[in-house]
Amino acid sequence: MKQITIEDDEAYLRQISEEVSFDDSSLADDIQTLKKYCTELDCFAMAAVQLGIPKRMIYLKNTNMEIANHLQFGIDIEVAKNYDEQRVLINPVVLNREGLTLYWEACASCMNNMGLVKRPYRIEVLYYDPSGEKHVDVFEGFESTVLSHELDHLDGVLHIDKSLEIKVLPAKERAKFRQTHDYEIISKDGDFEKLSQEYKRKLSK
């Protein structure tokens, strides 16, 4: 189990991950690798490619804003660290994006680079669970931000590519910074791309 970073091998992270085959004998082991790393690293989520598994698979550990804030503010740390949604999305496809949010994102693969990123408030996603069952679910708010970040990884896109602003801060300073720079909802409705462009034009004025 090895975490790939932009310092180690950025080109590897830039690759487009391959579709998962449910005949793949290593699938169960890959999922356990993702779970183990997310637990040990205490991260929100992880795309398989970040651990040297270039397959279209994502593990969601924490998409709960309240639990995330507990970590940032040092409240019920053990409860927050042990929180695990254990949600695995295989071969996910985004069907729709709506609304607009802003959040200062960090990434295990991008070292201490923290970036302010625009994400949709709501995404509709088609995916398969580990048993091969098909799902179409809607993810809203912070869970949309977390999942959107990981979906980008599957296509070789990093959050620093999309950041409106980047700060280089170690983990403790990032946690402190987020205490005064919370998740921000610009709009819950409307076409994400249109809203994103409008916000970009607003910033340029």
Secondary structure, DSSP 8 states (H G I E B T S, - for coil): -----HHHHHHHHTS--B---TT-TTHHHHHHHHHHHHHHHT-SEEEGGGGT--BSEEEES---HHHHHHHHHTSSHHHHHH----EEEEEEEEEEEEEEEEEEE--GGGTTEEEEEEE-SEEEEEEE-TT--EEEEEEETHHHHHHHHHHHHHTT--HHHH-SEEEE--HHHHHHHHTSS--EEEEEEEEHHHHHHHHHHHHH-
